[in-house]
Amino acid sequence: MRTQNGRAMKTKSSSTKTGSPRTRKLRAGKNSPVRGAQTNAVHAGEGNKHGIGVGVGTPIARTSTFTFSSTAEMKLWAEGKSKAYIYTRYGNPTLAIAEQKIAALEGAEAAVVTASGMAAISSALLGALKCGDELISTAQLYGGTYRLMRDVFGDLGIKVHHVGTDLAGIDELVNSRTRVLYVESPTNPTVRLVDVAKAAQFAKKHNLVSIIDNTFATPVLQQPIKLGYDMVVHSATKALAGHSDVIAGVAVGDKKWMERVQHMVIYLGGSMDPEAAYLLNRGIKTLGLRVRKQCENAMAVAKFLEKHPKVARVFYPGLPSHPDYKLAKRQMRGFGSMLAFDLKGGLPAARRVCDRVQLFLLAASLGGVESLVVLPIYTSHYNMTAEELTRAGVSPGMVRVSIGIEDSEDLIADLQQALA
Ligand SMILES: Cc1ncc(COP(=O)(O)O)c(C=O)c1O
């Protein structure tokens, strides 16, 4: 592979010092002053705004390309000696602000924002894997990630092994070709947890690249980088942006890994649009407030559902009945905004509830200010065999709920009438 400059890129096993000008510009979240998470969400990456006539709002650099004052400066850029922005696929000031905010929130050196969560996931994985490598992943995953591994990675010569969220049997799967351990915690849609510290230690012991999808937890509730993960990925479409108005993703980690991700983003083209970065920056500022309210609401809704006579089972890690309750208490700072439930009446009863809600919206996605219900078999987990669904823990009648910031009494009243 060659860079745009025509210089040969080093192979994956070698150092990544050949970063493009964009990758050299990745700013360190770790170097931001040590401040609280909410302060970082508001102020990280914003630059000095003190003075007269300085705009308080986060600016948007709505441009595809950037000028140079001379060919001499262009030459410096081509030689990797200039930090100038050249073209938004390589970098843009509005994207850089989001990257600094998210790196600071995750306690990481750097971040790379992408056009979607899937762009972040595929760029992180392809940045770490090559033909002939093997990947171990939890079987309980967002369906898109699972299908990427199932339908694309095989053709690329990358073998995928799946384990349960308890990682049982993982020792037997590791061999000299194993390169990556990929986990999601909590999982979509079953809200099961992986012992994230244990998984990171396992990866370290076997010299694997550890990657975790932190979308459901958000950095407010869990910061895997601090536990030793190499990379964290997010669908920033969800809680980070938080308002159901943008598709976005981000990968987070140290500079070495982020340079690799950035290369993949530049060449595969999964770069974020500045308008999306603007919305993401705006959303991130209220992340902490939203997540705390969502956790409160989700607990109230979970407790209500657990007592309802038509509900067979509620999956919410904040309920003592959840198999990962103790783990959730130990490794998360809150139980999150996501829950799922099975109805005694199976799929027909689940469809009836979803068709009858009036305040909840029947829509895919999650993490926004609006509460949503969805049937995973028709959305995130479509195109999966019965065996794959069982392995993922998804029953045909499972309803997944994303809790928003509305008043919990209204959410409960809506579910009450829909279940009647
Ligand atoms: C946990 C998780 N990861 C990744 C994704 C993919 O994100 P995007 O839709 O932004 O590409 C999703 C989407 O639902 C998700 O739920």
The ligand as a Tripos MOL2 file, in Angstrom:
@<TRIPOS>MOLECULE
LIG
   16    16     1     0     0
SMALL
NO_CHARGES

@<TRIPOS>ATOM
      1 C1        -23.1220   -1.5290   19.6870 C.3       1 LIG1
      2 C2        -23.0870   -0.9850   18.2960 C.ar      1 LIG1
      3 N1        -21.9190   -0.8710   17.6690 N.ar      1 LIG1
      4 C3        -21.8380   -0.4030   16.4070 C.ar      1 LIG1
      5 C4        -22.9610   -0.0240   15.7070 C.ar      1 LIG1
      6 C5        -22.8260    0.4860   14.2970 C.3       1 LIG1
      7 O1        -22.8870    1.8760   14.3290 O.3       1 LIG1
      8 P1        -23.3590    2.7850   13.0760 P.3       1 LIG1
      9 O2        -24.7850    2.4580   12.8160 O.co2     1 LIG1
     10 O3        -23.1250    4.1760   13.5800 O.co2     1 LIG1
     11 O4        -22.4930    2.4260   11.9440 O.co2     1 LIG1
     12 C6        -24.2000   -0.1110   16.3260 C.ar      1 LIG1
     13 C7        -25.4160    0.2660   15.5830 C.2       1 LIG1
     14 O5        -26.5040    0.0520   16.0190 O.2       1 LIG1
     15 C8        -24.2660   -0.6180   17.6490 C.ar      1 LIG1
     16 O6        -25.4290   -0.7300   18.2790 O.3       1 LIG1
@<TRIPOS>BOND
     1     1     2 1
     2     2     3 ar
     3     2    15 ar
     4     3     4 ar
     5     4     5 ar
     6     5     6 1
     7     5    12 ar
     8     6     7 1
     9     7     8 1
    10     8     9 2
    11     8    10 1
    12     8    11 1
    13    12    13 1
    14    12    15 ar
    15    13    14 2
    16    15    16 1
@<TRIPOS>SUBSTRUCTURE
     1 LIG1         1 GROUP 0 **** ****
